[in-house]
Amino acid sequence: MDSPQASLVQALELLEALTIDRTQAELAQAGVEIAQAVTGSRIAYLHFLNEDQATIELGVWSRDTLAGCGAVYDRHYPVTVAGIWADTFRLRRPCVHNDYASTPGKRGLPSGHSLLVRHLGVPVVEDDLVRLLVGVGNKPTDYDDDDVRRLQLVARRVWSVMRQRRQFGRYVDRDNRFRQLQRLDGVCGLEYDRDEDRLTCDGMFSALFGSIVPAPTTLDGLLELVTPTDRAAISNALRGIGRSQWTTRLTCVRPSGTPFPAELTMEFRARELGRGVLGIGTLQDLSNELVVDDLRRRAHTDVLTGLSNRRRLDAVVREESGRRDRDDMTAVHYLDLDGFKPVNDSLGHHVGNLVLREVGRRLRERAREDDEVVRLGGDEFVVVQRGVADAADAEVLANALVAVVAEPMTVLGQSIRVGASLGVALAARGASLEAAMQAADRALYAAKAEGGWRWKRAPYGDEARALL
């Protein structure tokens, strides 16, 4: 029989061949065969502990073991029914049973298992969890301390390589998912060595510009794919003029001459080895993104006036209601035109539509940039005034809106004048904007009742409810 030293050398030589190039199944099978060989055993197994640490995944046996028994794969074999062969898990140390049949409390073996005469098992413990059980059996002579050391060496090496293989697999999966996202989003990765003027593009370059276009290897090569008006800015940025991190929109050109919108993002950092600076970035085709943005904008835009529509107003109500990140208030200006129906009836809907467009333009022009101007439909409009300090602030805008609507306008040679009845209500931080909308609507009808062409603030009781 081989000496312990020779067996150890044999184990090391076999274990050296275990690398992450193999699959998990191949590593496990190779490991169990090595375990049997270096201990002079006739059977061997390798089983995994599940995360619950209450069940064992019975899954890998040596070829000799399978030739003599009908072992069955079991993904959740309960530890509670496992015999003393699983004591290595319970005790978290190697266990030797040189007279298995006479050992007290041996209990049963998994269904189909061959007769056990002698048994040696070792666990692999990591992060206070048992990860792996490796066992051998039926050696012609008793198992000794040398067998234990050899089996522990095999178990630790197999688990180490399997863990690396799992990590590598996760990295590969993550990289594959990233590549898939790149394909879906049209993103090309870039690396630019500023000192050597060396540009490297990943495999997604051909997806952006076509396979017949060679990937540029220098800054000038990249600039040839950019419209002339954008070249100076890109050149200055990549050559290090300005910030170390930046994002810019540009227009790229495909070989067919077709331009497409893109976004270039770069971050420059010191090289990890040696001197110099390395730029890491992405070039993204924004064509699909802009299409989606345009569809989203259309979905929230009134076709006639170009203002926000009711759907957008609903979103604003959700956004503003319950906001607690600021101390100011929000004012709702609910507006309905006066004198519009006679214009529409006498001059026709075409003229009426032009009047509505003009009113929308005036409201948008008079409101502040952060305010939301909405056409609800017909001749009803809403202005959501953000950042209101007090009631006087809202009253200033209410006066301005009524005044600007009342100014005369000329439409298709016709001098036309309409007015506005407007109700205004305030909503404090965290209050319901929907309640303020209802209060402003009631105030609007109060202004109508007084003859229109004016604004009214919501009655104290209504506004107080909006302020809750």
Rosetta blueprint (number, residue, H / E / L):
1 M L
2 D L
3 S L
4 P H
5 Q H
6 A H
7 S H
8 L H
9 V H
10 Q H
11 A H
12 L H
13 E H
14 L H
15 L H
16 E H
17 A L
18 L L
19 T L
20 I L
21 D L
22 R L
23 T L
24 Q H
25 A H
26 E H
27 L H
28 A H
29 Q H
30 A H
31 G H
32 V H
33 E H
34 I H
35 A H
36 Q H
37 A H
38 V H
39 T H
40 G L
41 S L
42 R L
43 I E
44 A E
45 Y E
46 L E
47 H E
48 F E
49 L E
50 N L
51 E L
52 D L
53 Q L
54 A L
55 T E
56 I E
57 E E
58 L E
59 G E
60 V E
61 W E
62 S L
63 R H
64 D H
65 T H
66 L H
67 A H
68 G H
69 C L
70 G L
71 A L
72 V L
73 Y L
74 D E
75 R E
76 H E
77 Y E
78 P E
79 V H
80 T H
81 V H
82 A L
83 G L
84 I H
85 W H
86 A H
87 D H
88 T H
89 F H
90 R H
91 L H
92 R L
93 R L
94 P L
95 C E
96 V E
97 H E
98 N L
99 D L
100 Y H
101 A H
102 S H
103 T L
104 P L
105 G L
106 K L
107 R L
108 G L
109 L L
110 P L
111 S L
112 G L
113 H L
114 S L
115 L L
116 L L
117 V L
118 R L
119 H E
120 L E
121 G E
122 V E
123 P E
124 V E
125 V E
126 E E
127 D L
128 D L
129 L E
130 V E
131 R E
132 L E
133 L E
134 V E
135 G E
136 V E
137 G E
138 N L
139 K L
140 P L
141 T L
142 D L
143 Y L
144 D L
145 D H
146 D H
147 D H
148 V H
149 R H
150 R H
151 L H
152 Q H
153 L H
154 V H
155 A H
156 R H
157 R H
158 V H
159 W H
160 S H
161 V H
162 M H
163 R H
164 Q H
165 R H
166 R H
167 Q H
168 F H
169 G H
170 R H
171 Y H
172 V H
173 D H
174 R H
175 D H
176 N H
177 R H
178 F H
179 R H
180 Q H
181 L H
182 Q H
183 R H
184 L H
185 D H
186 G L
187 V E
188 C E
189 G E
190 L E
191 E E
192 Y E
193 D E
194 R L
195 D L
196 E L
197 D L
198 R E
199 L E
200 T E
201 C E
202 D L
203 G L
204 M L
205 F H
206 S H
207 A H
208 L H
209 F H
210 G L
211 S L
212 I L
213 V L
214 P L
215 A L
216 P L
217 T L
218 T L
219 L H
220 D H
221 G H
222 L H
223 L H
224 E L
225 L L
226 V E
227 T L
228 P H
229 T H
230 D H
231 R H
232 A H
233 A H
234 I H
235 S H
236 N H
237 A H
238 L H
239 R L
240 G L
241 I L
242 G L
243 R L
244 S L
245 Q E
246 W E
247 T E
248 T E
249 R E
250 L E
251 T E
252 C E
253 V E
254 R L
255 P L
256 S L
257 G L
258 T L
259 P E
260 F E
261 P E
262 A E
263 E E
264 L E
265 T E
266 M E
267 E E
268 F E
269 R E
270 A E
271 R L
272 E L
273 L L
274 G L
275 R L
276 G L
277 V E
278 L E
279 G E
280 I E
281 G E
282 T E
283 L E
284 Q E
285 D E
286 L L
287 S H
288 N H
289 E H
290 L H
291 V H
292 V H
293 D H
294 D H
295 L H
296 R H
297 R H
298 R H
299 A H
300 H L
301 T E
302 D L
303 V L
304 L L
305 T L
306 G L
307 L L
308 S E
309 N L
310 R H
311 R H
312 R H
313 L H
314 D H
315 A H
316 V H
317 V H
318 R H
319 E H
320 E H
321 S L
322 G L
323 R L
324 R L
325 D L
326 R L
327 D L
328 D L
329 M E
330 T E
331 A E
332 V E
333 H E
334 Y E
335 L E
336 D E
337 L E
338 D E
339 G L
340 F H
341 K H
342 P H
343 V H
344 N H
345 D H
346 S H
347 L H
348 G L
349 H H
350 H H
351 V H
352 G H
353 N H
354 L H
355 V H
356 L H
357 R H
358 E H
359 V H
360 G H
361 R H
362 R H
363 L H
364 R H
365 E H
366 R H
367 A L
368 R L
369 E L
370 D L
371 D L
372 E E
373 V E
374 V E
375 R E
376 L E
377 G E
378 G L
379 D L
380 E E
381 F E
382 V E
383 V E
384 V E
385 Q E
386 R E
387 G E
388 V E
389 A L
390 D L
391 A H
392 A H
393 D H
394 A H
395 E H
396 V H
397 L H
398 A H
399 N H
400 A H
401 L H
402 V H
403 A H
404 V H
405 V H
406 A H
407 E L
408 P L
409 M E
410 T E
411 V E
412 L L
413 G L
414 Q E
415 S E
416 I E
417 R L
418 V L
419 G E
420 A E
421 S E
422 L E
423 G E
424 V E
425 A E
426 L E
427 A E
428 A L
429 R L
430 G L
431 A L
432 S L
433 L H
434 E H
435 A H
436 A H
437 M H
438 Q H
439 A H
440 A H
441 D H
442 R H
443 A H
444 L H
445 Y H
446 A H
447 A H
448 K H
449 A H
450 E L
451 G L
452 G L
453 W L
454 R E
455 W E
456 K E
457 R E
458 A L
459 P L
460 Y H
461 G H
462 D H
463 E H
464 A H
465 R H
466 A H
467 L H
468 L L
